[in-house]
Amino acid sequence: MSKKKLLIHEVFKKAQKDFPAENTKSGWASELSDYFDKELNFIINERTFVRYYNACIRDNGEPDIKDGLILNKLCQYLEYKDFLDFATTFIKEDERANKTTVKIKVDEHEESFSEKLGNIFITITNEQNFKMPEFVKQNGLGIAGVLLIGSLFIGNYYYSSKSKTPLGFFGPINEKSCMYWDKNEYKLVDCEDKDPTRSLMPKDTIQLRYFKRITRKDTLTIDNALGRTWYSKYNGNVEFFTMDGVDPDNGRELRSSTPYIIDKYAGAPVSVEE
């Protein structure tokens, strides 16, 4: 199950506990919308919650959530810092039991090894099955190979648990797996970035490539913008975007640009003759 889908399941599971008087998706959606508005100062309308429920719980599909602000607020409802925190720390109860423990023990007759190393235990999570690598079998590395593989697992776990940075055989791999909104577009950044002005979210390659704010409204016309742009209107100001989603600056869902909106808020400014 994807993290976004899991998030929606957990949100509605919590809603059933928080609002026991309700027993329908519409009722939970209404209560959630009110709660987010009053307690989190963030607007997600009732229809949106119903759409998330239908997609993930009724139809067992994926939620159409493209904006990180919504993901972060949903996670805050579950008492997580943001979506990155939820995605990296949440463990379902059934996943807690889905672990494989492998015990590697040096031959008891080899006292010199057993005295120094004792028993080595390796716990492999994330639903992986431990298998002896083929190159160990084919090359007959024996106990030395087993110890080598064990040390790689232990070393990788120890380093990654301290630095939260993925490891290769020769050290840490620096990957930019997060992104942030930089005024007009999303940009990649290291997930360990500490800049307080940036709201980080997991990397989304689609939004990175296609979601942009249109900075030259004067170039838009009904012919080139209708059906190809979306807009957000807030406090009388209208911003246009190249893709459907949510305005990263205010969290409002975008709407498809209409001829009226394009004609009134875009295009070349009308000159007034004196």
VOPAGU-2260 file (C-alpha; in pm, 1 decimal, decimal comma):
REM VOPAGU-2260
SITE   aa  ch    i         X         Y         Z
SITE  MET   A    0       0,0       0,0       0,0
SITE  SER   A    1     140,3     340,2     -96,1
SITE  LYS   A    2     205,2     595,6     176,9
SITE  LYS   A    3     -58,7     834,1      39,9
SITE  LYS   A    4    -322,5     562,0      35,1
SITE  LEU   A    5    -218,6     448,9     383,3
SITE  LEU   A    6    -246,3     808,6     502,4
SITE  ILE   A    7    -609,1     837,1     387,8
SITE  HIS   A    8    -695,3     505,4     554,6
SITE  GLU   A    9    -546,2     626,3     883,0
SITE  VAL   A   10    -719,0     967,4     861,2
SITE  PHE   A   11   -1063,0     807,5     830,3
SITE  LYS   A   12    -978,6     546,8    1093,5
SITE  LYS   A   13    -900,1     830,2    1334,3
SITE  ALA   A   14   -1211,0    1023,0    1224,0
SITE  GLN   A   15   -1429,2     724,8    1321,7
SITE  LYS   A   16   -1281,4     742,1    1671,2
SITE  ASP   A   17   -1288,6    1121,6    1697,6
SITE  PHE   A   18   -1647,5    1157,8    1572,9
SITE  PRO   A   19   -1835,6     853,7    1707,1
SITE  ALA   A   20   -2175,0    1012,0    1638,8
SITE  GLU   A   21   -2110,7     979,8    1263,8
SITE  ASN   A   22   -2121,9     649,7    1076,6
SITE  THR   A   23   -2105,7     749,3     708,5
SITE  LYS   A   24   -1831,2     880,1     484,4
SITE  SER   A   25   -2024,4    1204,7     432,4
SITE  GLY   A   26   -2054,2    1255,5     805,8
SITE  TRP   A   27   -1686,1    1190,8     867,3
SITE  ALA   A   28   -1593,2    1411,8     571,8
SITE  SER   A   29   -1805,3    1696,7     708,4
SITE  GLU   A   30   -1654,8    1669,6    1056,0
SITE  LEU   A   31   -1302,6    1651,0     915,6
SITE  SER   A   32   -1358,2    1959,2     700,7
SITE  ASP   A   33   -1483,3    2155,4    1003,8
SITE  TYR   A   34   -1195,4    2032,7    1220,1
SITE  PHE   A   35    -928,4    2128,4     966,6
SITE  ASP   A   36   -1081,7    2474,2     924,9
SITE  LYS   A   37   -1113,1    2547,0    1298,9
SITE  GLU   A   38    -817,4    2361,4    1451,3
SITE  LEU   A   39    -556,4    2355,7    1174,0
SITE  ASN   A   40    -660,1    2679,3     999,1
SITE  PHE   A   41    -658,3    2497,3     666,4
SITE  ILE   A   42    -944,1    2447,7     421,7
SITE  ILE   A   43   -1018,1    2106,5     270,3
SITE  ASN   A   44   -1380,9    2093,5     167,3
SITE  GLU   A   45   -1616,9    1806,7     242,2
SITE  ARG   A   46   -1634,9    1691,9    -120,5
SITE  THR   A   47   -1257,4    1653,0    -130,7
SITE  PHE   A   48   -1258,7    1425,0     174,1
SITE  VAL   A   49   -1538,9    1218,1      16,4
SITE  ARG   A   50   -1332,9    1190,7    -302,1
SITE  TYR   A   51   -1032,7    1067,1    -103,6
SITE  TYR   A   52   -1251,9     811,5      75,0
SITE  ASN   A   53   -1403,3     682,4    -248,4
SITE  ALA   A   54   -1066,8     651,8    -420,7
SITE  CYS   A   55    -876,8     478,1    -139,5
SITE  ILE   A   56   -1130,2     293,5      73,8
SITE  ARG   A   57   -1428,4     227,3    -150,0
SITE  ASP   A   58   -1238,7     165,9    -475,9
SITE  ASN   A   59    -906,9      53,6    -325,2
SITE  GLY   A   60    -719,4     296,4    -549,1
SITE  GLU   A   61    -481,3     587,9    -507,4
SITE  PRO   A   62    -575,0     940,0    -390,2
SITE  ASP   A   63    -528,0    1227,2    -632,6
SITE  ILE   A   64    -321,0    1444,0    -397,7
SITE  LYS   A   65     -56,1    1640,4    -580,6
SITE  ASP   A   66      18,5    1911,8    -327,3
SITE  GLY   A   67     248,0    1868,7     -30,4
SITE  LEU   A   68      61,0    2119,1     187,8
SITE  ILE   A   69    -247,4    1898,0     192,8
SITE  LEU   A   70     -35,9    1590,6     268,2
SITE  ASN   A   71     137,5    1772,8     552,3
SITE  LYS   A   72    -191,0    1888,2     708,0
SITE  LEU   A   73    -342,4    1539,5     685,2
SITE  CYS   A   74     -35,5    1406,7     866,2
SITE  GLN   A   75     -59,3    1677,8    1131,1
SITE  TYR   A   76    -412,2    1556,0    1203,0
SITE  LEU   A   77    -250,6    1220,7    1281,8
SITE  GLU   A   78       1,4    1405,1    1505,6
SITE  TYR   A   79     296,8    1375,4    1270,0
SITE  LYS   A   80     516,9    1670,8    1181,2
SITE  ASP   A   81     460,1    1638,1     806,1
SITE  PHE   A   82     423,6    1380,4     529,2
SITE  LEU   A   83     794,6    1302,1     528,9
SITE  ASP   A   84     776,5    1222,7     900,3
SITE  PHE   A   85     470,9    1000,9     845,7
SITE  ALA   A   86     618,7     821,5     545,3
SITE  THR   A   87     941,8     736,4     724,5
SITE  THR   A   88     816,0     650,4    1073,6
SITE  PHE   A   89     461,6     510,0    1052,7
SITE  ILE   A   90     436,7     132,4    1085,8
SITE  LYS   A   91     106,5     -51,8    1058,8
SITE  GLU   A   92      32,1    -307,6    1325,7
SITE  ASP   A   93      33,4    -594,0    1076,3
SITE  GLU   A   94     369,3    -477,2     943,5
SITE  ARG   A   95     522,4    -489,5    1292,0
SITE  ALA   A   96     476,8    -865,7    1289,7
SITE  ASN   A   97     606,2    -903,0     935,1
SITE  LYS   A   98     974,8    -926,6    1017,2
SITE  THR   A   99    1229,4   -1193,5     944,3
SITE  THR   A  100    1500,7   -1265,2    1200,1
SITE  VAL   A  101    1812,3   -1440,2    1079,8
SITE  LYS   A  102    2061,0   -1588,9    1324,6
SITE  ILE   A  103    2416,2   -1638,1    1206,6
SITE  LYS   A  104    2629,9   -1841,5    1443,3
SITE  VAL   A  105    2993,1   -1934,9    1402,0
SITE  ASP   A  106    3062,8   -2307,5    1416,1
SITE  GLU   A  107    3086,8   -2402,2    1781,1
SITE  HIS   A  108    3404,5   -2597,6    1708,6
SITE  GLU   A  109    3581,9   -2283,7    1594,2
SITE  GLU   A  110    3638,3   -2151,2    1942,1
SITE  SER   A  111    3861,6   -1865,4    1833,1
SITE  PHE   A  112    3574,1   -1714,4    1632,5
SITE  SER   A  113    3299,2   -1786,9    1879,4
SITE  GLU   A  114    3488,3   -1635,5    2167,2
SITE  LYS   A  115    3544,5   -1311,8    1978,8
SITE  LEU   A  116    3220,7   -1274,5    1786,6
SITE  GLY   A  117    2963,0   -1477,3    1971,8
SITE  ASN   A  118    2619,2   -1482,3    1808,2
SITE  ILE   A  119    2522,4   -1235,9    1540,8
SITE  PHE   A  120    2155,3   -1148,9    1493,6
SITE  ILE   A  121    2023,7    -963,7    1192,2
SITE  THR   A  122    1665,1    -837,5    1173,7
SITE  ILE   A  123    1542,4    -752,4     825,1
SITE  THR   A  124    1227,8    -539,9     802,8
SITE  ASN   A  125    1026,3    -378,7     522,8
SITE  GLU   A  126     888,7    -715,5     409,2
SITE  GLN   A  127    1220,3    -833,9     264,9
SITE  ASN   A  128    1328,3   -1197,3     260,5
SITE  PHE   A  129    1687,7   -1263,4     351,9
SITE  LYS   A  130    1865,4   -1465,6      84,8
SITE  MET   A  131    2230,0   -1556,7      57,5
SITE  PRO   A  132    2368,0   -1356,0    -235,7
SITE  GLU   A  133    2452,9   -1571,4    -536,2
SITE  PHE   A  134    2812,4   -1450,7    -551,7
SITE  VAL   A  135    2866,1   -1588,6    -199,7
SITE  LYS   A  136    2731,2   -1928,9    -300,1
SITE  GLN   A  137    2909,9   -1950,5    -631,8
SITE  ASN   A  138    3247,1   -1848,1    -494,4
SITE  GLY   A  139    3227,9   -2067,2    -187,4
SITE  LEU   A  140    3304,1   -1789,8      61,1
SITE  GLY   A  141    3169,9   -2000,1     346,5
SITE  ILE   A  142    3167,1   -1853,7     693,7
SITE  ALA   A  143    3385,1   -1561,2     590,7
SITE  GLY   A  144    3128,2   -1465,4     328,6
SITE  VAL   A  145    2845,8   -1491,7     578,9
SITE  LEU   A  146    3030,7   -1266,3     819,4
SITE  LEU   A  147    3103,5   -1020,4     538,8
SITE  ILE   A  148    2736,4    -997,3     443,9
SITE  GLY   A  149    2639,5    -967,0     809,5
SITE  SER   A  150    2882,5    -681,7     861,7
SITE  LEU   A  151    2746,4    -500,9     555,6
SITE  PHE   A  152    2390,0    -523,5     690,2
SITE  ILE   A  153    2493,1    -412,1    1038,2
SITE  GLY   A  154    2716,9    -131,8     911,9
SITE  ASN   A  155    2451,5      -5,0     674,5
SITE  TYR   A  156    2183,7      -9,7     943,3
SITE  TYR   A  157    2405,8     164,9    1198,9
SITE  TYR   A  158    2515,8     440,6     962,9
SITE  SER   A  159    2173,7     502,1     811,1
SITE  SER   A  160    2006,2     509,3    1154,3
SITE  LYS   A  161    2249,5     782,3    1260,3
SITE  SER   A  162    2257,9     991,6     946,2
SITE  LYS   A  163    1936,3     888,2     771,1
SITE  THR   A  164    2143,7     883,5     450,9
SITE  PRO   A  165    2136,4     582,6     211,2
SITE  LEU   A  166    2459,0     385,8     184,8
SITE  GLY   A  167    2635,0     218,9    -102,2
SITE  PHE   A  168    2926,0     -22,1     -66,7
SITE  PHE   A  169    3173,0     265,9     -52,2
SITE  GLY   A  170    2987,4     517,7     164,6
SITE  PRO   A  171    2682,9     742,7     176,6
SITE  ILE   A  172    2491,3     832,4    -137,2
SITE  ASN   A  173    2373,5    1192,7    -146,0
SITE  GLU   A  174    2029,6    1194,3    -302,5
SITE  LYS   A  175    1792,6    1485,7    -329,3
SITE  SER   A  176    1471,6    1305,3    -244,6
SITE  CYS   A  177    1269,0    1606,8    -131,6
SITE  MET   A  178    1144,5    1922,1    -295,2
SITE  TYR   A  179    1010,7    2264,2    -196,7
SITE  TRP   A  180     810,2    2541,0    -361,9
SITE  ASP   A  181    1036,6    2824,2    -476,5
SITE  LYS   A  182     795,0    3102,3    -572,1
SITE  ASN   A  183     720,0    2978,6    -924,7
SITE  GLU   A  184     818,9    2612,1    -934,1
SITE  TYR   A  185     926,1    2314,5    -725,6
SITE  LYS   A  186    1296,6    2253,0    -676,2
SITE  LEU   A  187    1489,2    1950,7    -552,7
SITE  VAL   A  188    1661,6    1961,7    -216,3
SITE  ASP   A  189    1828,6    1724,8      28,5
SITE  CYS   A  190    1577,8    1597,2     283,9
SITE  GLU   A  191    1818,3    1702,9     559,2
SITE  ASP   A  192    1797,4    2067,3     450,4
SITE  LYS   A  193    1745,0    2283,6     760,7
SITE  ASP   A  194    1635,6    2608,3     594,1
SITE  PRO   A  195    1330,4    2714,8     803,4
SITE  THR   A  196    1179,8    2905,1     509,8
SITE  ARG   A  197    1134,4    2585,5     308,5
SITE  SER   A  198     846,6    2343,6     358,0
SITE  LEU   A  199     988,6    2013,3     237,7
SITE  MET   A  200     784,9    1735,6      82,6
SITE  PRO   A  201     871,7    1405,4     -86,9
SITE  LYS   A  202     994,6    1437,5    -444,7
SITE  ASP   A  203     721,2    1422,2    -708,1
SITE  THR   A  204     873,5    1401,7   -1056,0
SITE  ILE   A  205     547,9    1504,3   -1225,2
SITE  GLN   A  206     512,2    1824,7   -1026,2
SITE  LEU   A  207     882,5    1900,0   -1058,9
SITE  ARG   A  208     857,6    1891,9   -1435,7
SITE  TYR   A  209     511,3    2023,3   -1515,9
SITE  PHE   A  210     371,4    2228,9   -1224,5
SITE  LYS   A  211     468,3    2596,3   -1272,2
SITE  ARG   A  212     323,2    2934,1   -1189,0
SITE  ILE   A  213     267,6    3141,6   -1503,5
SITE  THR   A  214     459,9    3462,1   -1442,4
SITE  ARG   A  215     360,2    3635,1   -1766,5
SITE  LYS   A  216     -16,8    3665,2   -1740,9
SITE  ASP   A  217     -11,6    3914,9   -2025,6
SITE  THR   A  218      77,8    3634,6   -2268,3
SITE  LEU   A  219    -239,2    3438,7   -2192,7
SITE  THR   A  220    -537,1    3445,2   -2424,6
SITE  ILE   A  221    -851,6    3239,7   -2447,5
SITE  ASP   A  222    -701,2    3060,9   -2748,3
SITE  ASN   A  223    -379,9    2951,1   -2577,5
SITE  ALA   A  224    -493,6    2922,1   -2214,5
SITE  LEU   A  225    -840,9    2770,3   -2220,9
SITE  GLY   A  226    -820,3    2402,4   -2124,7
SITE  ARG   A  227    -445,8    2432,8   -2066,2
SITE  THR   A  228    -424,8    2644,9   -1750,2
SITE  TRP   A  229    -567,3    2649,1   -1398,2
SITE  TYR   A  230    -610,0    2937,2   -1157,2
SITE  SER   A  231    -625,9    3028,1    -790,2
SITE  LYS   A  232    -811,4    3334,3    -664,8
SITE  TYR   A  233    -728,8    3462,9    -317,5
SITE  ASN   A  234    -801,3    3808,0    -171,4
SITE  GLY   A  235    -883,9    3937,3    -516,1
SITE  ASN   A  236    -555,9    3820,4    -667,7
SITE  VAL   A  237    -556,3    3557,2    -940,7
SITE  GLU   A  238    -257,9    3335,9   -1020,7
SITE  PHE   A  239    -239,8    3097,8   -1316,7
SITE  PHE   A  240     -68,7    2757,4   -1323,1
SITE  THR   A  241      31,1    2506,7   -1589,6
SITE  MET   A  242    -119,8    2203,3   -1416,1
SITE  ASP   A  243    -412,5    2111,8   -1194,5
SITE  GLY   A  244    -349,6    2075,4    -823,3
SITE  VAL   A  245    -330,0    2309,5    -524,6
SITE  ASP   A  246    -186,9    2659,0    -490,9
SITE  PRO   A  247     130,6    2599,2    -286,6
SITE  ASP   A  248     107,4    2943,8    -126,6
SITE  ASN   A  249    -242,3    2919,6      21,7
SITE  GLY   A  250    -348,9    2554,1      -4,8
SITE  ARG   A  251    -653,4    2627,6    -218,3
SITE  GLU   A  252    -753,3    2381,1    -489,0
SITE  LEU   A  253    -700,5    2511,4    -840,0
SITE  ARG   A  254    -983,2    2548,8   -1088,8
SITE  SER   A  255    -978,5    2518,4   -1464,5
SITE  SER   A  256    -944,1    2860,8   -1625,5
SITE  THR   A  257   -1266,5    2987,2   -1784,6
SITE  PRO   A  258   -1301,2    3240,6   -2066,8
SITE  TYR   A  259   -1429,3    3495,5   -1812,4
SITE  ILE   A  260   -1130,6    3450,0   -1577,6
SITE  ILE   A  261    -879,6    3462,1   -1862,4
SITE  ASP   A  262   -1041,2    3769,5   -2015,9
SITE  LYS   A  263   -1062,4    3956,5   -1684,3
SITE  TYR   A  264    -737,2    3863,9   -1510,2
SITE  ALA   A  265    -496,2    3772,9   -1790,9
SITE  GLY   A  266    -396,3    3904,9   -2129,7
SITE  ALA   A  267    -231,0    4232,8   -2218,3
SITE  PRO   A  268    -342,8    4524,5   -1999,9
SITE  VAL   A  269    -596,4    4754,8   -2157,4
SITE  SER   A  270    -453,9    5098,9   -2222,4
SITE  VAL   A  271    -668,2    5396,8   -2131,3
SITE  GLU   A  272    -647,3    5700,7   -2360,0
SITE  GLU   A  273    -646,3    6035,0   -2188,0
